[in-house]
């Protein structure tokens, strides 16, 4: 995708010595990149949400292993790098998937070959993510085309999304936003309701930044406005991403997703989840087993913004002395999900549906 007319991925290597990423904590007020030079830099970028979104977390972890192998290619160093990166974000399953894939690719090779093999495998993971997201976009486009065909000529298709599941959450294209970009490029009149997505405001900060850069009409709304819009018939469908899908079709995504799914169900609004197959946790039976990350209370009690003078500042927004809780995710049960959009096509949100696309898993 492009920023100021220049194409970017969210992560890219410099030879086999370092990796550069977009610092998403600075968006939308400042575009800045950060260089990752070792595994600790990669872990810090994931933990501090300099990079975020399940697919991008996986790609960053893969390059983190590659960075570690440049310094020490022993089994012990590989294990340390794996454990360091695995601890950073407990909910997103792509992290575990990418780390296992990297370790499997390296474990049985001589140490003097591991560094180059690691860079090649990490690059392959990144490239595959781009193509997977492109395929998700193509399959999701069909859903948007069908929904648009039901509208009167000239009417706009209104899509609601939550959090950020665009190219900033992946290596390129995105999951939930990929079909939207393709629909817009195909000339479908489309408008996106963008949940602000408190407490980190990934919708207001990142999704709106992306959509605006691509020219897609959009409106930022308070997180709790979606239900009202649905009752008014102003939402035609919802598309969200996910950080983990369990074998039965339950979905973990940014906190607040469950409430949107409930409102959609009550108002007969289709609720779709876009995901790469690497986000499916076949080893976990149901959503209640998913570990939910508890993040810093400062995300709830403080907010960062830009003043009229252009200065970016962080301010307290809560009553002094008040405590806070900050679960990062919630779980939407499969019964509330209309269907999944994957790189292999669409299916119902169930074990049967998932197996219809991925029978060998």
C-alpha positions as CSV (number, residue, x, y, z in Angstrom):
1,X,0.0,0.0,0.0
2,X,1.1,3.6,-0.3
3,X,1.9,6.5,2.0
4,X,2.2,9.8,0.3
5,X,2.4,8.0,-3.0
6,X,5.2,5.7,-2.0
7,X,4.6,2.0,-1.7
8,X,5.4,0.4,1.7
9,X,5.2,-2.9,3.4
10,X,5.0,-2.8,7.2
11,X,8.3,-4.7,7.6
12,X,11.3,-5.1,5.3
13,X,14.8,-6.4,5.7
14,X,18.1,-4.6,5.1
15,X,20.4,-7.3,3.7
16,X,20.7,-9.9,6.4
17,X,21.7,-7.6,9.2
18,X,18.6,-5.6,10.3
19,X,14.9,-5.1,9.7
20,X,12.9,-1.9,9.4
21,X,9.3,-1.5,10.6
22,X,6.8,1.3,10.7
23,X,6.4,2.6,14.2
24,X,2.6,2.4,14.6
25,X,2.6,4.0,18.0
26,X,3.4,7.3,16.3
27,X,0.6,7.2,13.7
28,X,-1.4,9.1,12.6
29,X,0.4,12.2,13.8
30,X,3.9,11.2,12.6
31,X,5.3,8.7,10.1
32,X,8.4,7.1,11.6
33,X,10.3,3.9,11.1
34,X,12.3,1.9,13.5
35,X,15.3,-0.4,12.9
36,X,15.4,-3.8,14.6
37,X,19.0,-5.1,15.0
38,X,18.6,-8.0,17.4
39,X,16.0,-10.4,18.9
40,X,15.5,-8.1,21.8
41,X,14.6,-5.2,19.5
42,X,12.1,-7.5,17.8
43,X,10.6,-8.5,21.1
44,X,10.3,-4.9,22.3
45,X,8.6,-3.9,19.0
46,X,6.0,-6.6,19.5
47,X,5.5,-6.0,23.2
48,X,5.2,-2.2,22.9
49,X,2.9,-2.5,19.8
50,X,5.3,-0.7,17.5
51,X,4.1,-3.5,15.3
52,X,0.7,-5.1,15.9
53,X,-1.9,-7.2,14.2
54,X,-1.6,-11.0,14.3
55,X,0.0,-11.5,10.8
56,X,2.6,-8.7,11.3
57,X,3.4,-10.0,14.8
58,X,4.2,-13.4,13.2
59,X,6.4,-11.9,10.5
60,X,8.3,-9.7,13.0
61,X,8.9,-12.8,15.2
62,X,10.2,-14.7,12.2
63,X,12.7,-11.9,11.5
64,X,13.5,-11.8,15.2
65,X,14.7,-15.4,15.0
66,X,16.7,-14.5,11.9
67,X,18.3,-11.7,13.8
68,X,19.2,-14.0,16.6
69,X,20.8,-16.5,14.3
70,X,23.2,-13.8,13.0
71,X,24.7,-13.5,16.4
72,X,24.5,-17.1,17.6
73,X,23.2,-20.1,15.6
74,X,23.3,-22.7,18.4
75,X,20.4,-24.7,19.6
76,X,20.5,-22.9,22.9
77,X,20.3,-19.5,21.2
78,X,17.4,-20.6,19.0
79,X,15.5,-21.8,22.1
80,X,16.2,-18.5,23.9
81,X,15.1,-16.4,21.0
82,X,11.9,-18.6,20.6
83,X,11.0,-18.2,24.3
84,X,11.8,-14.4,24.4
85,X,9.5,-13.7,21.5
86,X,6.8,-16.1,22.6
87,X,6.3,-14.2,25.8
88,X,5.5,-10.9,24.2
89,X,1.8,-11.4,23.2
90,X,-0.1,-14.4,24.5
91,X,-3.4,-14.1,22.5
92,X,-2.3,-13.8,18.9
93,X,-1.6,-17.4,17.6
94,X,0.3,-16.3,14.5
95,X,3.2,-15.5,16.9
96,X,3.4,-19.2,18.0
97,X,2.8,-20.4,14.5
98,X,5.6,-18.3,13.0
99,X,8.1,-19.3,15.7
100,X,7.4,-23.0,15.3
101,X,7.8,-22.7,11.6
102,X,11.1,-21.0,11.9
103,X,12.4,-23.5,14.5
104,X,11.3,-26.4,12.3
105,X,13.1,-24.9,9.3
106,X,16.3,-24.5,11.2
107,X,16.6,-27.2,13.8
108,X,18.1,-30.0,11.7
109,X,20.5,-27.9,9.7
110,X,24.2,-27.2,10.5
111,X,24.8,-24.1,12.5
112,X,26.8,-22.4,9.7
113,X,23.8,-22.6,7.5
114,X,21.1,-21.4,9.9
115,X,21.6,-17.6,9.5
116,X,21.0,-17.6,5.8
117,X,18.2,-20.2,6.0
118,X,16.5,-18.1,8.7
119,X,16.5,-14.9,6.6
120,X,15.1,-16.8,3.6
121,X,12.4,-18.4,5.7
122,X,11.4,-15.1,7.3
123,X,11.2,-13.5,3.9
124,X,9.1,-16.3,2.7
125,X,6.7,-15.9,5.6
126,X,6.4,-12.2,4.8
127,X,5.8,-12.8,1.1
128,X,3.3,-15.5,1.7
129,X,1.3,-13.2,4.0
130,X,1.0,-10.6,1.2
131,X,-0.4,-13.2,-1.1
132,X,-2.7,-14.7,1.5
133,X,-4.1,-11.3,2.3
134,X,-4.6,-10.6,-1.4
135,X,-6.6,-13.9,-1.7
136,X,-8.7,-13.0,1.3
137,X,-9.4,-9.7,-0.4
138,X,-10.6,-11.4,-3.5
139,X,-12.9,-13.8,-1.7
140,X,-14.3,-11.0,0.5
141,X,-14.8,-8.8,-2.6
142,X,-17.5,-11.3,-3.8
143,X,-19.4,-10.8,-0.5
144,X,-19.3,-7.0,-0.9
145,X,-20.3,-7.3,-4.6
146,X,-23.3,-9.4,-3.6
147,X,-24.3,-6.9,-0.8
148,X,-23.9,-4.0,-3.2
149,X,-26.1,-5.7,-5.8
150,X,-29.0,-5.6,-3.3
151,X,-28.7,-1.8,-3.0
152,X,-30.6,0.6,-5.2
153,X,-28.6,2.1,-8.0
154,X,-26.3,4.8,-6.7
155,X,-26.7,3.8,-3.0
156,X,-23.7,3.4,-0.9
157,X,-22.7,0.2,0.8
158,X,-22.0,0.8,4.5
159,X,-19.5,-1.5,6.2
160,X,-18.6,-1.4,9.9
161,X,-15.2,-2.6,11.1
162,X,-13.6,-2.7,14.5
163,X,-9.9,-2.2,15.5
164,X,-7.4,-2.3,12.6
165,X,-7.2,-5.3,10.3
166,X,-5.7,-3.5,7.3
167,X,-2.3,-3.5,5.8
168,X,-0.8,-2.0,9.0
169,X,-1.8,-5.2,10.8
170,X,-0.3,-7.4,8.2
171,X,2.7,-7.2,5.8
172,X,0.4,-5.7,3.1
173,X,-3.2,-5.5,2.0
174,X,-4.7,-6.6,5.4
175,X,-7.5,-9.1,6.2
176,X,-10.8,-7.3,6.9
177,X,-9.8,-4.2,4.9
178,X,-8.5,-6.0,1.8
179,X,-12.0,-6.7,0.4
180,X,-12.8,-3.0,1.1
181,X,-9.8,-1.8,-0.8
182,X,-10.7,-4.1,-3.7
183,X,-14.3,-3.0,-3.7
184,X,-13.4,0.6,-3.8
185,X,-10.9,0.0,-6.6
186,X,-13.6,-1.8,-8.5
187,X,-15.8,1.2,-8.4
188,X,-18.3,0.0,-5.8
189,X,-19.8,3.0,-3.9
190,X,-18.6,2.1,-0.4
191,X,-18.3,3.8,3.0
192,X,-16.7,2.5,6.2
193,X,-17.9,3.1,9.7
194,X,-14.6,3.1,11.7
195,X,-14.9,2.2,15.4
196,X,-12.5,4.4,17.3
197,X,-11.5,1.2,19.2
198,X,-10.6,2.3,22.7
199,X,-8.4,2.2,24.6
200,X,-5.6,2.3,22.0
201,X,-7.7,3.9,19.3
202,X,-6.4,1.6,16.5
203,X,-9.5,2.4,14.5
204,X,-9.3,6.2,14.8
205,X,-5.5,6.2,14.5
206,X,-4.7,3.4,12.1
207,X,-7.8,2.3,10.1
208,X,-8.8,5.9,9.3
209,X,-5.1,6.7,8.4
210,X,-5.1,3.7,5.9
211,X,-8.5,4.3,4.4
212,X,-7.8,8.0,4.0
213,X,-4.5,7.3,2.3
214,X,-6.3,5.1,-0.2
215,X,-9.2,7.5,-0.7
216,X,-11.9,5.2,0.8
217,X,-14.8,7.3,2.3
218,X,-15.0,6.6,6.0
219,X,-16.4,8.1,9.2
220,X,-14.9,7.6,12.7
221,X,-17.5,6.7,15.3
222,X,-17.5,6.1,19.1
223,X,-17.2,2.4,19.9
224,X,-20.8,2.3,21.3
225,X,-22.4,4.0,18.2
226,X,-22.5,0.9,16.1
227,X,-25.6,-0.5,17.6
228,X,-27.6,2.6,17.0
229,X,-26.4,2.7,13.4
230,X,-27.5,-0.9,12.9
231,X,-31.0,-0.2,14.3
232,X,-31.3,2.7,11.8
233,X,-30.4,0.4,8.9
234,X,-27.2,2.4,8.3
235,X,-24.9,-0.7,8.4
236,X,-25.1,-3.3,5.6
237,X,-22.5,-5.7,7.0
238,X,-19.6,-5.9,9.4
239,X,-16.1,-7.2,8.7
240,X,-13.5,-7.7,11.4
241,X,-10.2,-9.5,11.7
242,X,-9.1,-11.8,14.5
243,X,-6.0,-12.8,16.5
244,X,-7.1,-16.4,17.1
245,X,-9.9,-18.7,15.9
246,X,-10.4,-22.0,17.8
247,X,-11.3,-25.3,16.2
248,X,-15.0,-24.8,16.8
249,X,-15.1,-21.4,15.2
250,X,-14.9,-19.1,18.2
251,X,-13.1,-15.8,17.5
252,X,-10.7,-13.8,19.7
253,X,-10.4,-10.2,18.5
254,X,-9.9,-6.7,20.0
255,X,-12.0,-6.0,23.0
256,X,-15.4,-4.7,21.9
257,X,-15.8,-7.1,19.0
258,X,-18.2,-9.3,20.9
259,X,-20.6,-6.4,21.5
260,X,-20.6,-5.5,17.8
261,X,-21.4,-9.2,17.0
262,X,-24.3,-9.1,19.5
263,X,-25.7,-5.9,18.0
264,X,-25.3,-7.3,14.5
265,X,-27.2,-10.5,15.4
266,X,-30.0,-8.6,16.9
267,X,-30.4,-6.4,13.8
268,X,-29.9,-9.2,11.2
269,X,-26.7,-7.5,10.0
270,X,-24.2,-10.0,8.5
271,X,-21.0,-10.3,10.6
272,X,-18.0,-11.6,8.8
273,X,-14.5,-12.5,10.1
274,X,-11.5,-12.3,7.8
275,X,-8.5,-14.4,8.7
276,X,-5.5,-16.2,7.3
277,X,-5.3,-19.9,8.1
278,X,-2.3,-19.3,10.3
279,X,-4.7,-17.7,12.8
280,X,-6.6,-20.9,13.3
281,X,-5.6,-22.7,16.4
282,X,-6.5,-26.3,15.7
283,X,-5.2,-27.4,19.1
284,X,-7.6,-25.3,21.0
285,X,-11.2,-26.6,21.2
286,X,-13.1,-23.5,22.2
287,X,-12.9,-19.8,22.8
288,X,-13.1,-19.9,26.6
289,X,-9.6,-21.6,26.5
290,X,-8.0,-18.6,24.8
291,X,-5.6,-16.6,27.1
292,X,-6.7,-13.0,27.2
293,X,-3.9,-10.5,27.4
294,X,-4.1,-7.9,30.2
295,X,-2.5,-4.7,29.1
296,X,-1.2,-1.6,31.0
297,X,-3.9,0.4,32.8
298,X,-2.2,3.5,31.4
299,X,-3.9,2.7,28.0
300,X,-7.2,3.3,29.7
301,X,-6.3,6.2,32.0
302,X,-4.3,8.2,29.5
303,X,-4.6,9.3,25.9
304,X,-2.2,10.7,23.4
305,X,-3.1,13.4,20.9
306,X,-1.9,16.4,18.9
307,X,-2.4,19.9,20.1
308,X,-3.4,22.8,17.8
309,X,0.3,23.8,17.8
310,X,1.3,20.4,16.4
311,X,2.8,19.1,19.6
312,X,2.0,15.5,20.5
313,X,1.3,15.0,24.2
314,X,-0.1,12.3,26.5
315,X,-2.6,13.4,29.1
316,X,-4.6,11.9,32.0
317,X,-8.3,11.5,31.2
318,X,-9.6,9.7,34.3
319,X,-10.4,10.8,37.8
320,X,-7.2,10.9,39.9
321,X,-6.7,7.7,42.1
322,X,-9.2,5.6,40.1
323,X,-8.1,2.1,39.2
324,X,-8.6,0.5,35.8
325,X,-8.7,-2.9,34.1
326,X,-7.6,-3.4,30.5
327,X,-8.3,-6.8,28.9
328,X,-7.0,-6.5,25.4
329,X,-9.4,-9.0,23.7
330,X,-12.8,-10.6,24.0
331,X,-14.2,-13.8,22.4
332,X,-17.1,-13.9,20.0
333,X,-18.8,-17.3,19.9
334,X,-19.1,-18.9,16.5
335,X,-23.0,-18.7,16.7
336,X,-22.7,-14.9,16.2
337,X,-20.5,-15.1,13.2
338,X,-22.1,-15.2,9.7
339,X,-19.0,-16.7,8.1
340,X,-15.2,-16.7,7.7
341,X,-13.3,-15.2,4.8
342,X,-10.0,-17.0,4.3
343,X,-7.3,-17.3,1.6
344,X,-9.0,-20.5,0.4
345,X,-12.5,-19.1,0.2
346,X,-15.5,-18.5,2.6
347,X,-17.1,-20.9,5.0
348,X,-19.5,-21.1,7.9
349,X,-18.1,-20.3,11.4
350,X,-17.8,-23.9,12.7
351,X,-15.4,-26.8,12.8
352,X,-17.3,-28.3,9.9
353,X,-16.9,-25.1,7.9
354,X,-13.2,-24.7,8.7
355,X,-12.6,-28.4,7.8
356,X,-14.3,-27.9,4.5
357,X,-11.5,-25.5,3.5
358,X,-8.7,-27.1,5.4
359,X,-9.4,-30.9,5.5
360,X,-5.9,-31.9,6.2
361,X,-5.6,-30.0,9.5
